[in-house]
Amino acid sequence: MSQLDIKDLHATIEGKEILKGVDFHVKQGEIHAIMGPNGSGKSTLASTVMGHPKFIVTKGDILFDNESIVKLAPDVRARKGLFLAFQYPYEVPGVSLATFLRTAYNAVRQGGKKGDLGQEMLSVLDFRKMLKEKLKLLDMDESFATRYLNEGFSGGEKKRCEILQLAIIQPKIAVLDETDSGLDIDSVKIVAEGVNKLVGPEMGVMIITHYQRILRYIKPDYVHILLDGRMVKSGGPELADVLEARGYDWVKKEVLEAVPNGHGDA
C-alpha cells in the first residue's frame, strides 16, 4: 500500500516562507480533507507536493513509499503515482481532450521504475475503448473528448475534465486543489459524484478546500486545518461541520492561547 508522508515541510516562494512545518500523511484508500482560510498555504502545499519549481523546500521532506521525492521533477512524481487536479485548469486551443489524455496516459506509464504506475502502453484503439468506458462511468457525453482542452469550457466542465484525467491516469494518491472553487452547487454535486466513483482501495485522496460544501458529498476519513503554514488541528469528518458553523476564528484563538505569553510562532 502506497503512502505519502510530509515531514516538517517548510517551503518558500520568491523568498517568502509559506509552509512553516507541515506534518501529514495519506495512504491509498484514505480520503483526507485539508481546510483553512485564504492565505493559509493550502494551494502552496499542493504545488509543493507535486514539485512546482517556484516553490522551494527549505526544510523537511516529502516521502512517497519511503523514498524522498523532494528533488524529483513533477513528471517523475506523476509516474510514481501522484496526481494534481488544478484549481484553475489551463486552456489549450488546438489540442483535443482525447489527444491530451492519451499523451498524458502514455507519458505517465512509460519510463517508470519498479513500483511506479507501470509501463503499460495502449494503442489508439485500446485507449479509445478505455476513454469511452471512463466517460460512461462519469456520465459524460462522448463528444466531450473531441473538444479542445478546456477551451470554451464552463467552470464545471473544466473541473469535470480534471476528474476525467484522474480516471484515466489512475494515480495512487490524488491531490484535488480546491476542485469546488467557483462552482455552483449543481456542479459541485456532479464533480463530487465523479470523485466518489473513482476513490477506493487503490487511490488515496487529499481534498484541499476552503468550504465545507463539497464534503457534504465526499465524506472524508480525516479533516485537517492548515493555518499560517502549519497543520494546527486534525479530526474526523465532524470537524468540517464545526468549521461550517463557527468559521476559523476559534481555531486561531486556540492556537494563540497555546503559545506562551500569547504571541510568537503558532
ZADO-1210 file (C-alpha; in nm, 4 decimals, padded with zeros to 6 digits):
<atoms>
<atom x="00.0000" y="00.0000" z="00.0000" code="MET" pos="1"/>
<atom x="00.1463" y="00.3350" z="-00.1078" code="SER" pos="2"/>
<atom x="00.1760" y="00.6248" z="00.1340" code="GLN" pos="3"/>
<atom x="00.2654" y="00.9931" z="00.1033" code="LEU" pos="4"/>
<atom x="00.4476" y="01.1326" z="00.4072" code="ASP" pos="5"/>
<atom x="00.5086" y="01.5049" z="00.4592" code="ILE" pos="6"/>
<atom x="00.7548" y="01.5709" z="00.7385" code="LYS" pos="7"/>
<atom x="00.8258" y="01.9143" z="00.8918" code="ASP" pos="8"/>
<atom x="00.7834" y="02.0683" z="00.5476" code="LEU" pos="9"/>
<atom x="00.8969" y="02.4288" z="00.5054" code="HIS" pos="10"/>
<atom x="00.8580" y="02.5942" z="00.1648" code="ALA" pos="11"/>
<atom x="00.9063" y="02.9409" z="00.0200" code="THR" pos="12"/>
<atom x="00.8082" y="03.1264" z="-00.2962" code="ILE" pos="13"/>
<atom x="01.0165" y="03.4230" z="-00.4093" code="GLU" pos="14"/>
<atom x="01.1892" y="03.4204" z="-00.0717" code="GLY" pos="15"/>
<atom x="00.8697" y="03.4331" z="00.1343" code="LYS" pos="16"/>
<atom x="00.8069" y="03.1398" z="00.3673" code="GLU" pos="17"/>
<atom x="00.4572" y="02.9975" z="00.3217" code="ILE" pos="18"/>
<atom x="00.4784" y="02.6484" z="00.4713" code="LEU" pos="19"/>
<atom x="00.6269" y="02.6579" z="00.8201" code="LYS" pos="20"/>
<atom x="00.6494" y="02.2975" z="00.9307" code="GLY" pos="21"/>
<atom x="00.3716" y="02.0772" z="00.7908" code="VAL" pos="22"/>
<atom x="00.3421" y="01.7178" z="00.9105" code="ASP" pos="23"/>
<atom x="00.0913" y="01.4996" z="00.7313" code="PHE" pos="24"/>
<atom x="00.0418" y="01.1609" z="00.5697" code="HIS" pos="25"/>
<atom x="-00.2153" y="00.9933" z="00.3452" code="VAL" pos="26"/>
<atom x="-00.2413" y="00.6289" z="00.2374" code="LYS" pos="27"/>
<atom x="-00.4111" y="00.4608" z="-00.0554" code="GLN" pos="28"/>
<atom x="-00.7763" y="00.4109" z="00.0299" code="GLY" pos="29"/>
<atom x="-00.7985" y="00.7152" z="00.2594" code="GLU" pos="30"/>
<atom x="-00.9703" y="01.0488" z="00.1986" code="ILE" pos="31"/>
<atom x="-00.8182" y="01.3482" z="00.3770" code="HIS" pos="32"/>
<atom x="-00.9639" y="01.6986" z="00.3644" code="ALA" pos="33"/>
<atom x="-00.7249" y="01.9912" z="00.4097" code="ILE" pos="34"/>
<atom x="-00.9151" y="02.3033" z="00.5147" code="MET" pos="35"/>
<atom x="-00.8106" y="02.6527" z="00.6090" code="GLY" pos="36"/>
<atom x="-00.8797" y="03.0218" z="00.5486" code="PRO" pos="37"/>
<atom x="-00.7493" y="03.2046" z="00.2432" code="ASN" pos="38"/>
<atom x="-00.3730" y="03.2539" z="00.2585" code="GLY" pos="39"/>
<atom x="-00.3121" y="02.9619" z="00.4941" code="SER" pos="40"/>
<atom x="-00.0907" y="02.7743" z="00.2456" code="GLY" pos="41"/>
<atom x="-00.3308" y="02.5117" z="00.1062" code="LYS" pos="42"/>
<atom x="-00.2504" y="02.5577" z="-00.2629" code="SER" pos="43"/>
<atom x="00.1187" y="02.6016" z="-00.1809" code="THR" pos="44"/>
<atom x="00.1083" y="02.2612" z="-00.0121" code="LEU" pos="45"/>
<atom x="-00.0486" y="02.1046" z="-00.3222" code="ALA" pos="46"/>
<atom x="00.2030" y="02.2652" z="-00.5592" code="SER" pos="47"/>
<atom x="00.5000" y="02.1754" z="-00.3387" code="THR" pos="48"/>
<atom x="00.3920" y="01.8116" z="-00.3140" code="VAL" pos="49"/>
<atom x="00.3727" y="01.7948" z="-00.6934" code="MET" pos="50"/>
<atom x="00.7075" y="01.9693" z="-00.7426" code="GLY" pos="51"/>
<atom x="00.6184" y="02.3117" z="-00.8839" code="HIS" pos="52"/>
<atom x="00.9604" y="02.4763" z="-00.9436" code="PRO" pos="53"/>
<atom x="00.8535" y="02.8138" z="-00.7989" code="LYS" pos="54"/>
<atom x="00.8074" y="02.6576" z="-00.4547" code="PHE" pos="55"/>
<atom x="01.1383" y="02.5853" z="-00.2822" code="ILE" pos="56"/>
<atom x="01.1612" y="02.3326" z="00.0006" code="VAL" pos="57"/>
<atom x="01.3948" y="02.4808" z="00.2634" code="THR" pos="58"/>
<atom x="01.3479" y="02.2213" z="00.5368" code="LYS" pos="59"/>
<atom x="01.1786" y="01.8871" z="00.5929" code="GLY" pos="60"/>
<atom x="01.0973" y="01.6157" z="00.3431" code="ASP" pos="61"/>
<atom x="00.8297" y="01.4639" z="00.1210" code="ILE" pos="62"/>
<atom x="00.8374" y="01.0847" z="00.1080" code="LEU" pos="63"/>
<atom x="00.6453" y="00.8598" z="-00.1286" code="PHE" pos="64"/>
<atom x="00.6667" y="00.4941" z="-00.0373" code="ASP" pos="65"/>
<atom x="00.9548" y="00.5817" z="00.1998" code="ASN" pos="66"/>
<atom x="01.1545" y="00.7471" z="-00.0804" code="GLU" pos="67"/>
<atom x="01.2310" y="01.1192" z="-00.0763" code="SER" pos="68"/>
<atom x="01.0819" y="01.2910" z="-00.3817" code="ILE" pos="69"/>
<atom x="01.1835" y="01.6491" z="-00.2982" code="VAL" pos="70"/>
<atom x="01.4443" y="01.6608" z="-00.5732" code="LYS" pos="71"/>
<atom x="01.2340" y="01.4800" z="-00.8333" code="LEU" pos="72"/>
<atom x="01.0719" y="01.6613" z="-01.1269" code="ALA" pos="73"/>
<atom x="00.6894" y="01.6739" z="-01.1457" code="PRO" pos="74"/>
<atom x="00.6748" y="01.4200" z="-01.4314" code="ASP" pos="75"/>
<atom x="00.8767" y="01.1694" z="-01.2285" code="VAL" pos="76"/>
<atom x="00.6431" y="01.2188" z="-00.9325" code="ARG" pos="77"/>
<atom x="00.3491" y="01.1585" z="-01.1665" code="ALA" pos="78"/>
<atom x="00.4999" y="00.8305" z="-01.2864" code="ARG" pos="79"/>
<atom x="00.5374" y="00.7222" z="-00.9255" code="LYS" pos="80"/>
<atom x="00.1641" y="00.7695" z="-00.8771" code="GLY" pos="81"/>
<atom x="00.0960" y="01.1301" z="-00.7713" code="LEU" pos="82"/>
<atom x="-00.1680" y="01.3435" z="-00.9409" code="PHE" pos="83"/>
<atom x="-00.2727" y="01.7073" z="-00.9024" code="LEU" pos="84"/>
<atom x="-00.6093" y="01.8431" z="-01.0155" code="ALA" pos="85"/>
<atom x="-00.5665" y="02.2158" z="-01.0700" code="PHE" pos="86"/>
<atom x="-00.7753" y="02.4874" z="-00.9087" code="GLN" pos="87"/>
<atom x="-00.7554" y="02.6874" z="-01.2327" code="TYR" pos="88"/>
<atom x="-00.7079" y="02.4455" z="-01.5280" code="PRO" pos="89"/>
<atom x="-00.5348" y="02.5827" z="-01.8366" code="TYR" pos="90"/>
<atom x="-00.6942" y="02.6148" z="-02.1795" code="GLU" pos="91"/>
<atom x="-00.5025" y="02.4582" z="-02.4693" code="VAL" pos="92"/>
<atom x="-00.6539" y="02.5581" z="-02.8055" code="PRO" pos="93"/>
<atom x="-00.5946" y="02.3171" z="-03.0928" code="GLY" pos="94"/>
<atom x="-00.5381" y="02.0079" z="-02.8769" code="VAL" pos="95"/>
<atom x="-00.8359" y="01.7790" z="-02.8344" code="SER" pos="96"/>
<atom x="-00.9098" y="01.6408" z="-02.4909" code="LEU" pos="97"/>
<atom x="-00.8764" y="01.2852" z="-02.6241" code="ALA" pos="98"/>
<atom x="-00.5311" y="01.3553" z="-02.7679" code="THR" pos="99"/>
<atom x="-00.4185" y="01.5226" z="-02.4481" code="PHE" pos="100"/>
<atom x="-00.5412" y="01.2369" z="-02.2313" code="LEU" pos="101"/>
<atom x="-00.3727" y="00.9687" z="-02.4431" code="ARG" pos="102"/>
<atom x="-00.0456" y="01.1632" z="-02.4429" code="THR" pos="103"/>
<atom x="-00.0650" y="01.2124" z="-02.0660" code="ALA" pos="104"/>
<atom x="-00.1503" y="00.8466" z="-02.0070" code="TYR" pos="105"/>
<atom x="00.1399" y="00.7181" z="-02.2141" code="ASN" pos="106"/>
<atom x="00.3824" y="00.9720" z="-02.0640" code="ALA" pos="107"/>
<atom x="00.2973" y="00.8581" z="-01.7127" code="VAL" pos="108"/>
<atom x="00.3049" y="00.4885" z="-01.7980" code="ARG" pos="109"/>
<atom x="00.6379" y="00.4826" z="-01.9794" code="GLN" pos="110"/>
<atom x="00.9903" y="00.5088" z="-01.8463" code="GLY" pos="111"/>
<atom x="00.8991" y="00.4252" z="-01.4897" code="GLY" pos="112"/>
<atom x="01.0867" y="00.2191" z="-01.2356" code="LYS" pos="113"/>
<atom x="00.9729" y="-00.0789" z="-01.0337" code="LYS" pos="114"/>
<atom x="00.6881" y="00.0291" z="-00.8078" code="GLY" pos="115"/>
<atom x="00.5779" y="00.3147" z="-01.0350" code="ASP" pos="116"/>
<atom x="00.2430" y="00.3159" z="-01.2143" code="LEU" pos="117"/>
<atom x="00.3894" y="00.0863" z="-01.4778" code="GLY" pos="118"/>
<atom x="00.4942" y="00.0774" z="-01.8405" code="GLN" pos="119"/>
<atom x="00.1647" y="-00.0187" z="-01.9985" code="GLU" pos="120"/>
<atom x="00.1310" y="00.1493" z="-02.3388" code="MET" pos="121"/>
<atom x="-00.2027" y="00.1431" z="-02.5182" code="LEU" pos="122"/>
<atom x="-00.2757" y="00.1509" z="-02.8888" code="SER" pos="123"/>
<atom x="-00.5051" y="00.4226" z="-03.0207" code="VAL" pos="124"/>
<atom x="-00.7955" y="00.1762" z="-03.0432" code="LEU" pos="125"/>
<atom x="-00.7422" y="00.0381" z="-02.6919" code="ASP" pos="126"/>
<atom x="-00.7160" y="00.3880" z="-02.5494" code="PHE" pos="127"/>
<atom x="-01.0364" y="00.4973" z="-02.7219" code="ARG" pos="128"/>
<atom x="-01.2122" y="00.1979" z="-02.5671" code="LYS" pos="129"/>
<atom x="-01.0865" y="00.2900" z="-02.2193" code="MET" pos="130"/>
<atom x="-01.1779" y="00.6555" z="-02.2712" code="LEU" pos="131"/>
<atom x="-01.5342" y="00.5622" z="-02.3664" code="LYS" pos="132"/>
<atom x="-01.5604" y="00.3477" z="-02.0528" code="GLU" pos="133"/>
<atom x="-01.4424" y="00.6331" z="-01.8306" code="LYS" pos="134"/>
<atom x="-01.6743" y="00.8850" z="-01.9979" code="LEU" pos="135"/>
<atom x="-01.9651" y="00.6480" z="-01.9384" code="LYS" pos="136"/>
<atom x="-01.8593" y="00.5937" z="-01.5774" code="LEU" pos="137"/>
<atom x="-01.8605" y="00.9701" z="-01.5179" code="LEU" pos="138"/>
<atom x="-02.1848" y="01.0265" z="-01.7122" code="ASP" pos="139"/>
<atom x="-02.0081" y="01.2451" z="-01.9681" code="MET" pos="140"/>
<atom x="-02.1080" y="01.2641" z="-02.3346" code="ASP" pos="141"/>
<atom x="-01.8554" y="01.1190" z="-02.5791" code="GLU" pos="142"/>
<atom x="-01.8479" y="01.4482" z="-02.7713" code="SER" pos="143"/>
<atom x="-01.6703" y="01.5990" z="-02.4707" code="PHE" pos="144"/>
<atom x="-01.3492" y="01.4225" z="-02.5742" code="ALA" pos="145"/>
<atom x="-01.3436" y="01.5844" z="-02.9187" code="THR" pos="146"/>
<atom x="-01.3389" y="01.9399" z="-02.7836" code="ARG" pos="147"/>
<atom x="-01.0169" y="02.1365" z="-02.7412" code="TYR" pos="148"/>
<atom x="-00.8700" y="02.1071" z="-02.3917" code="LEU" pos="149"/>
<atom x="-01.0723" y="02.3402" z="-02.1648" code="ASN" pos="150"/>
<atom x="-01.1299" y="02.5908" z="-02.4472" code="GLU" pos="151"/>
<atom x="-01.4751" y="02.7425" z="-02.4037" code="GLY" pos="152"/>
<atom x="-01.5471" y="02.5119" z="-02.1102" code="PHE" pos="153"/>
<atom x="-01.7591" y="02.6352" z="-01.8216" code="SER" pos="154"/>
<atom x="-01.6087" y="02.6214" z="-01.4726" code="GLY" pos="155"/>
<atom x="-01.7940" y="02.2992" z="-01.4039" code="GLY" pos="156"/>
<atom x="-01.6801" y="02.1423" z="-01.7317" code="GLU" pos="157"/>
<atom x="-01.3171" y="02.2283" z="-01.6587" code="LYS" pos="158"/>
<atom x="-01.3389" y="02.0575" z="-01.3204" code="LYS" pos="159"/>
<atom x="-01.5112" y="01.7538" z="-01.4718" code="ARG" pos="160"/>
<atom x="-01.2256" y="01.7413" z="-01.7213" code="CYS" pos="161"/>
<atom x="-00.9821" y="01.7235" z="-01.4291" code="GLU" pos="162"/>
<atom x="-01.1791" y="01.4323" z="-01.2815" code="ILE" pos="163"/>
<atom x="-01.1744" y="01.2586" z="-01.6204" code="LEU" pos="164"/>
<atom x="-00.7954" y="01.2932" z="-01.6212" code="GLN" pos="165"/>
<atom x="-00.7954" y="01.1395" z="-01.2739" code="LEU" pos="166"/>
<atom x="-00.9996" y="00.8476" z="-01.4064" code="ALA" pos="167"/>
<atom x="-00.7612" y="00.7926" z="-01.6987" code="ILE" pos="168"/>
<atom x="-00.4313" y="00.8268" z="-01.5089" code="ILE" pos="169"/>
<atom x="-00.5482" y="00.6191" z="-01.2079" code="GLN" pos="170"/>
<atom x="-00.2875" y="00.7503" z="-00.9616" code="PRO" pos="171"/>
<atom x="-00.2070" y="00.6079" z="-00.6208" code="LYS" pos="172"/>
<atom x="-00.2504" y="00.9434" z="-00.4440" code="ILE" pos="173"/>
<atom x="-00.4564" y="01.2297" z="-00.5904" code="ALA" pos="174"/>
<atom x="-00.4410" y="01.5908" z="-00.4721" code="VAL" pos="175"/>
<atom x="-00.7541" y="01.7913" z="-00.5562" code="LEU" pos="176"/>
<atom x="-00.6725" y="02.1602" z="-00.5181" code="ASP" pos="177"/>
<atom x="-00.9996" y="02.3450" z="-00.4459" code="GLU" pos="178"/>
<atom x="-01.1884" y="02.1453" z="-00.7067" code="THR" pos="179"/>
<atom x="-01.5096" y="02.3114" z="-00.5849" code="ASP" pos="180"/>
<atom x="-01.3751" y="02.6659" z="-00.6339" code="SER" pos="181"/>
<atom x="-01.6046" y="02.8837" z="-00.8439" code="GLY" pos="182"/>
<atom x="-01.8689" y="02.6144" z="-00.8939" code="LEU" pos="183"/>
<atom x="-02.2420" y="02.6368" z="-00.8310" code="ASP" pos="184"/>
<atom x="-02.3991" y="02.3736" z="-00.6088" code="ILE" pos="185"/>
<atom x="-02.5140" y="02.1545" z="-00.9002" code="ASP" pos="186"/>
<atom x="-02.1628" y="02.1472" z="-01.0456" code="SER" pos="187"/>
<atom x="-02.0177" y="02.0650" z="-00.7027" code="VAL" pos="188"/>
<atom x="-02.2518" y="01.7658" z="-00.6812" code="LYS" pos="189"/>
<atom x="-02.1541" y="01.6445" z="-01.0290" code="ILE" pos="190"/>
<atom x="-01.7809" y="01.6736" z="-00.9561" code="VAL" pos="191"/>
<atom x="-01.8236" y="01.5038" z="-00.6169" code="ALA" pos="192"/>
<atom x="-02.0144" y="01.2156" z="-00.7748" code="GLU" pos="193"/>
<atom x="-01.7268" y="01.1667" z="-01.0167" code="GLY" pos="194"/>
<atom x="-01.4711" y="01.1588" z="-00.7370" code="VAL" pos="195"/>
<atom x="-01.6818" y="00.9124" z="-00.5376" code="ASN" pos="196"/>
<atom x="-01.6899" y="00.6750" z="-00.8360" code="LYS" pos="197"/>
<atom x="-01.3096" y="00.6755" z="-00.8563" code="LEU" pos="198"/>
<atom x="-01.1873" y="00.6613" z="-00.4980" code="VAL" pos="199"/>
<atom x="-01.1257" y="00.3208" z="-00.3484" code="GLY" pos="200"/>
<atom x="-00.8600" y="00.0894" z="-00.2059" code="PRO" pos="201"/>
<atom x="-00.6138" y="00.1738" z="-00.4857" code="GLU" pos="202"/>
<atom x="-00.6421" y="00.5530" z="-00.4589" code="MET" pos="203"/>
<atom x="-00.5863" y="00.7899" z="-00.1696" code="GLY" pos="204"/>
<atom x="-00.7178" y="01.1467" z="-00.1945" code="VAL" pos="205"/>
<atom x="-00.6232" y="01.4850" z="-00.0491" code="MET" pos="206"/>
<atom x="-00.9119" y="01.7278" z="-00.0954" code="ILE" pos="207"/>
<atom x="-00.7965" y="02.0854" z="-00.0429" code="ILE" pos="208"/>
<atom x="-01.0914" y="02.3162" z="00.0143" code="THR" pos="209"/>
<atom x="-01.1928" y="02.6398" z="00.1823" code="HIS" pos="210"/>
<atom x="-01.5578" y="02.5468" z="00.2239" code="TYR" pos="211"/>
<atom x="-01.7373" y="02.2517" z="00.3750" code="GLN" pos="212"/>
<atom x="-01.9902" y="02.2125" z="00.0935" code="ARG" pos="213"/>
<atom x="-01.8035" y="01.9566" z="-00.1203" code="ILE" pos="214"/>
<atom x="-01.7557" y="01.7472" z="00.1936" code="LEU" pos="215"/>
<atom x="-02.1325" y="01.7062" z="00.2103" code="ARG" pos="216"/>
<atom x="-02.0973" y="01.4797" z="-00.0932" code="TYR" pos="217"/>
<atom x="-01.7469" y="01.3351" z="-00.0447" code="ILE" pos="218"/>
<atom x="-01.7107" y="01.2037" z="00.3076" code="LYS" pos="219"/>
<atom x="-01.3508" y="01.2320" z="00.4300" code="PRO" pos="220"/>
<atom x="-01.1940" y="00.9927" z="00.6757" code="ASP" pos="221"/>
<atom x="-00.9936" y="01.2768" z="00.8278" code="TYR" pos="222"/>
<atom x="-01.0120" y="01.6568" z="00.8299" code="VAL" pos="223"/>
<atom x="-00.7071" y="01.8760" z="00.8935" code="HIS" pos="224"/>
<atom x="-00.6886" y="02.2514" z="00.9475" code="ILE" pos="225"/>
<atom x="-00.3998" y="02.4402" z="00.7908" code="LEU" pos="226"/>
<atom x="-00.3363" y="02.7805" z="00.9470" code="LEU" pos="227"/>
<atom x="-00.0465" y="03.0140" z="00.8737" code="ASP" pos="228"/>
<atom x="00.1500" y="02.7368" z="00.7048" code="GLY" pos="229"/>
<atom x="00.1036" y="02.4718" z="00.9752" code="ARG" pos="230"/>
<atom x="-00.1345" y="02.1857" z="01.0450" code="MET" pos="231"/>
<atom x="-00.2861" y="02.3008" z="01.3728" code="VAL" pos="232"/>
<atom x="-00.5785" y="02.0629" z="01.4232" code="LYS" pos="233"/>
<atom x="-00.7000" y="01.7254" z="01.2949" code="SER" pos="234"/>
<atom x="-01.0140" y="01.5239" z="01.3474" code="GLY" pos="235"/>
<atom x="-01.2871" y="01.3224" z="01.1835" code="GLY" pos="236"/>
<atom x="-01.5473" y="01.4426" z="00.9317" code="PRO" pos="237"/>
<atom x="-01.7366" y="01.6195" z="01.2095" code="GLU" pos="238"/>
<atom x="-01.4582" y="01.8813" z="01.2249" code="LEU" pos="239"/>
<atom x="-01.5745" y="02.0143" z="00.8870" code="ALA" pos="240"/>
<atom x="-01.9235" y="02.0669" z="01.0315" code="ASP" pos="241"/>
<atom x="-01.7766" y="02.2628" z="01.3209" code="VAL" pos="242"/>
<atom x="-01.5880" y="02.4867" z="01.0777" code="LEU" pos="243"/>
<atom x="-01.9050" y="02.5424" z="00.8777" code="GLU" pos="244"/>
<atom x="-02.0875" y="02.6535" z="01.1908" code="ALA" pos="245"/>
<atom x="-01.8118" y="02.8500" z="01.3665" code="ARG" pos="246"/>
<atom x="-01.5636" y="02.9561" z="01.0999" code="GLY" pos="247"/>
<atom x="-01.1891" y="02.9678" z="01.1680" code="TYR" pos="248"/>
<atom x="-01.1640" y="03.2354" z="01.4403" code="ASP" pos="249"/>
<atom x="-01.1965" y="02.9834" z="01.7241" code="TRP" pos="250"/>
<atom x="-00.9073" y="02.7820" z="01.5790" code="VAL" pos="251"/>
<atom x="-00.6897" y="03.0938" z="01.5611" code="LYS" pos="252"/>
<atom x="-00.7777" y="03.1698" z="01.9218" code="LYS" pos="253"/>
<atom x="-00.6862" y="02.8168" z="02.0329" code="GLU" pos="254"/>
<atom x="-00.3508" y="02.8414" z="01.8569" code="VAL" pos="255"/>
<atom x="-00.2705" y="03.1779" z="02.0149" code="LEU" pos="256"/>
<atom x="-00.3675" y="03.0527" z="02.3605" code="GLU" pos="257"/>
<atom x="-00.1380" y="02.7528" z="02.3167" code="ALA" pos="258"/>
<atom x="00.1611" y="02.9825" z="02.2665" code="VAL" pos="259"/>
<atom x="00.3313" y="03.1107" z="02.5863" code="PRO" pos="260"/>
<atom x="00.2504" y="03.4791" z="02.6542" code="ASN" pos="261"/>
<atom x="00.0009" y="03.4709" z="02.3679" code="GLY" pos="262"/>
<atom x="00.2486" y="03.5589" z="02.0964" code="HIS" pos="263"/>
<atom x="00.5235" y="03.4139" z="01.8829" code="GLY" pos="264"/>
<atom x="00.5099" y="03.1454" z="01.6202" code="ASP" pos="265"/>
<atom x="00.1889" y="02.9449" z="01.6182" code="ALA" pos="266"/>
</atoms>
